[in-house]
Amino acid sequence: MNSFGRIFRLTSFGESHGAAIGGVIDGCPAGVPIDIELIQQDLDRRKPGQSHITTSRQEADRVELLSGIFEGTTTGTPIGFVIRNKDQHSADYSNIKDLYRPSHADFTYDQKYGVRDYRGGGRSSARETIARVVAGSIAKQMLAIQGVKIQAFVSRVGEVELEKKYHELDLGLTETNLVRCPDPETAAKMIARIEDAGRNHDTVGGVISGIATGIPAGWGEPVFNKLHADLGFAMLGINAVKGFEYGSGFSGTKLAGSQHNDEFVPGENGIRTITNHSGGIQGGISNGEDVYWKVAFKPIATLLKEQNTVDVHGNVAVINVQGRHDPCVLPRAVPIVEAMAALVLADHFLLSRVSKL
């Protein structure tokens, strides 16, 4: 289960402290112009060491495109790529190779495989998401030709929440601060909250909001592989994600049906809805309105403080993790959320082309 997608399909490989992370993209149509620098920009938004509120691990994360792109355009053949790991400190994990880190995949990997790579979590490490960002960036460039734009931003860190709706914000401000929140005042409070967690050798979680605009009506499947179900599957497959909602989400349960229904009206460019509690999806299929969602991230499980645990033999032990870790994953997870949304939408765009003559 290392592949994602049906037509536009990514297969990733590699471990956190291995030689490289990479992937193969199948199904990308020929003739798509690809700007490598745009891919690198997305990787730079995800990479470690970009600010004092992220891990200090230093990785250039330069992508090497191996196949499938010729003279800046996709050829229709598999797109192979690799990102070399340069700054692994595997020795930081030698003291815990026989211990199970609380709330990590150490115990469950041992139970499933009988063996695990204890260096940074191996395959379970969020470093694997580099491959998703590369593939997602290519998907975004393909979708942009269709007029589809995807934007994500941090909307909550701990108890610090951005109260404004996405259409009330200048989303162009998202990349102007360390935490990637488009409201400068709220961003400052979020940064302070992350700094506080770091000083206490603790971590903090939060929420990332995402919006996709320009999606025409008709993308998605009516029963299985509903558009919102595939988005939820994609988001819940991101490391540290604990919840997903789209449209009105859980808050919509507080409304009466007469308040929640999105009434149709004629528009200049076709039928529209007055409100968008549906989040741009009805019956599993896009209706032409903005698709928007939220993703909940737990506090990162790696704490630079002593915790109680057991060893591989079941003996009670104390664990003291070393190394370089994020006090909050949210700023670096924004491009990952965008990438996973792009992979889903690219797949549904291609599926829509074969669903009718």
N, C-alpha and C positions, 0 to 999 in steps of 0.2 A: 504494500500500500504506500508506495513512494511516488505515485503519479496522481495528478489532479486534472480533471477536465475530460471531456468526451471528444470534441473535435479539436479545439485549441487545448493541447494537453502538455503539461509539464511533468517531467520525471526528474527528481533531484537526487543528488548523491553527496556524500562527504560527511565528516564529523568536525566538531568544534576544534579539536587539537590534531586533526589529520593534516595531510598535505594541502588539501583544497576543498572548497565547496563548489559544486557545479551542477549543470543540468542540461537536459535536452528538451527542446520544444518541438512537438509535432503539430501539424495542422495549421500552421500560420500560412495564410495565402501568399502567393508570389506577388511581387510588385508593390509591397508596402515599403515606403521610404523609412529608413531607420537612422535616427540621429544618436550615435554612440554617446555623445556628451549628455544627452537627456537621460540615458540609462545611468551614466556615472553620477549625475546630479541626484537621482533617486537613491543610489547607493550611498552617496555622501550624507544624505539625510538620515540613513539608517546606521551608518558605521559607528563604531565605538570611538571614544576619545574626542568627540566634537565639542564638548563643553565640560564645565566643572560639575554639572549635575548628571553626567553620564559616567560609565565606566572609563577608567584611564587606559584600558587596553588600546594600543596603537596599531591600527590596520589601515593601509591605504585602500583596500578593497577595490582594486582596479580590475575591471572585467576584461577578460580575453575572449573575444568571439572566435570560435573555432570553425564554424561551418554555417551554411544556410543564408549568409548575407554576402552579396557581391556588389561592389561599387555602391555601397550604401542602400541597397534594396534587397528585400527578401527574395529568395529564389524558389520558395515553395518546398524545399527540402528541409530535413531536420536542422534546427538551429542549436548548435552545441556551444557551450560557454563554460568558463571556469574562473574562479576567484581564488588566488593562492592565500593560504594562511601564513602569516609572517611573524606574529608576535605572541605565539603560544608560550605560556609559562606552566607547562605540565607538572613541574615539580610542586606547584602550589597545591596540587591535589593528592600528592603521595601519602600525606598523613591521614587521608579519609578514604583510602581505597577499599577498606574493609568495613566502612561505616555507611549507614543509610542516612542521607540528608533529609530532614523533615520536609514533607510536601514536594519532594522532587520525584523524578521517575526512577531513582536508583533501585528501590525495592521492587517496583512493578516490572522493570526491565529484567531483573534477576529472575523473577517468577515466570516471566514469559519465555526468556531465551536461555536462562541458565548461565549467562555471561553478560558483562556490560563494560563499556568504556568509561572508566571513572574520571577521565581527564576532561573536566568541564562539561560532563554530561554526555559526551559523544554525540550520537545522532539526536538525542532528545534536546540538545542545546538550541536556543533561539538563533544561534549563528546559522543554522540551516536556512533561515528565512531569507538569507542573501539571495538564494536561487529564486525564491518567489518574487523578490523585488526586481530582479533582472527580467524575468518572464512577464511580470506585471507591467513593467515599463514598456516593453515591446507591445503588449496588449493595449496599453493606453495610447500609444502612437497609432496603432491600427484603428482604435475607436475614435480618435480625434478626427480622422478622415470622415467619419460618419457624423461628426458634430457632437460627440459624447465627451463630456468632461467629468472627471472624478476628483473630488477634493475632500480631505479629511483634516480634522484638527482636534486638539485636546479640549474637552469641554468640562472635565472635572478632574481634580487631583485631591484625593482624600475627601475632606469635607468642603473644599474650595470649589464652588461650582459656577460655571458661566450661565447666567440666567437668561440671556438673550437667545432668541430663535436664530437659526442659521441665516434666514433671509434678512435679519436685522443687522447683520455683521458685515464688515468689509473683509472678506476671506483672503484678500490680497495681503493682509497683515499677518497671516499665519506664520510665515517664515521670517518675520522680523524680530522674533524673540526666541530664547533658548527652549521654551517649553512648547512652542508651536500652538499657541492659543491666539486667535485673532482679535482679542480684546486686551489692549496693553495693561489696563488696570488689574484685570483678573489674572493676567499672565504673571505680573509681579508677585501677587499673592501665592500663586501656584509655585513659582520658583522658590519663594521663601519656605513653603511647606516641604518641598523636596529637600532643600538645604537642611531643614530641621531634622528630617528623617536621617539624612546622611551623618549629621553630627552625632546622632544617637546610635549609629551603627544599625539602623533599622531601615525599613522600606515602606513605600506607600503606593497604593493603587489608584484607580480612577476610571475615567470613561473617555473614549474617543468617538466623536461623531463623524459620519460620512455622508456625502451627498453626491449623487450622480445626476447630471443635467443633460438634456438633449436626447434622451432615450425615446425613440418613437413608440407608439402603441403597438403591441403585438409580440414583444419579446417574452419568452417564458413558456412553460409547459402547463397544461391544465390540471394534471393529476399528480404524477411524480415529477420531480425536478421543477417544481414551481420556482419562479424567479427568486422569491423571498426565501424559500427553503434552501436553495443553492447558496444564496448569500449567507444565510445562517450557518450552513455547513462549512463554508469557507472561513468565516470569522471564528467559529468555534474551534477550528483547526490551528489557530495561531496560539503559540505558547502563551500561557498565563491568562488566557481569556476564560471568563466564567459566565458570561451572559451576552445575549444578543436580542435586540428588538428593532422593529422597523415601523415606520409610520407613527401612529399615535402610541403604539406599544402598550406598556402596562398602564399608562395614564389614561388611555382610551377606555379602559374598563370602568372608569368613574363617570362616563358620559352616558346619556340616554341615546337610544338608536336614532332618534330624531335630531339629536345634536351631532352625532358621529357620522351620519351618512354624508357622502360627498355628492352634492347635486350637480347634474350635468347642465352645461350652458353652451350655446354656439359661440365659437371663437373665430378670430381672423384666420387662424391656421388649422381649423378643424374643431371638433368637439373638445371641450375642456371641463374641468370641475371647479366649483367656486372655492371649496376647501380641499385639503389634501391629507385628511386623516388616514387615508389608505396607503400613504407613502409611495404613491405612484404605481401600485400593484394591486390588481383586483382579479380574483380567481387564479392567482399564480402567474398572471400575464401583465406586462407593463401597460399603463393606460395613457402614456404620453406626458404625465406630470413628473416632477422631480422625485427620484427615489432617494429616500434618506433613512438612516439607521444609526444605532448606537451600539458600541461594543464595550463591555465591562472587563477591565483587567484587574486581577488580584494583585496585592502587594507581592513583589518578587520574593521567592522562597529562600534565597540565599542571604543569610544574615551574617555580618561580621561580628558575631557575639556567640557565647557558649549556649548550646541547646542540648536538651536530653534526647537520646536516641537509642538504637541498638546496633550491634554489629551484624555481620553476615551469618554469625552463628547463633543469633538471638540473645546475646549477652547485653545487659544494660551498659550504656556508654555515654560519654559526653563528647560532643562534636564542636570543634572550633574551626570554622571554614576560613581559609586564607584566600588571597587572590584579589582580583579587581572586578567589581560588580556594580551594577546600576542601583541607586537607591529608588529609582522609579523608571519603569520601562516605557512610559507613555510617549515622551518626545521622540524616541527612536522607533516606536511602533506605528507612528502616523503613516510613513510610506509603505509599511507592510499591510495595513488596512486598505490603503488605496490599491496596492498590488493585487490583493486577493479579490477585491471587488472587480478590478479590471479583468482578471482571469475568468470570473463568472460571466461578466457582460460580454467579453469577447466570444466565449463559448455560445452564449445565447444569441448573439448577433449572427454567428455562422449557422446555428441551428435554424434561425428564422428564415434564412435564405433557401432552405430546403423544405420548409413546412408547407409551402404553397407554390403553385406554378405561376 
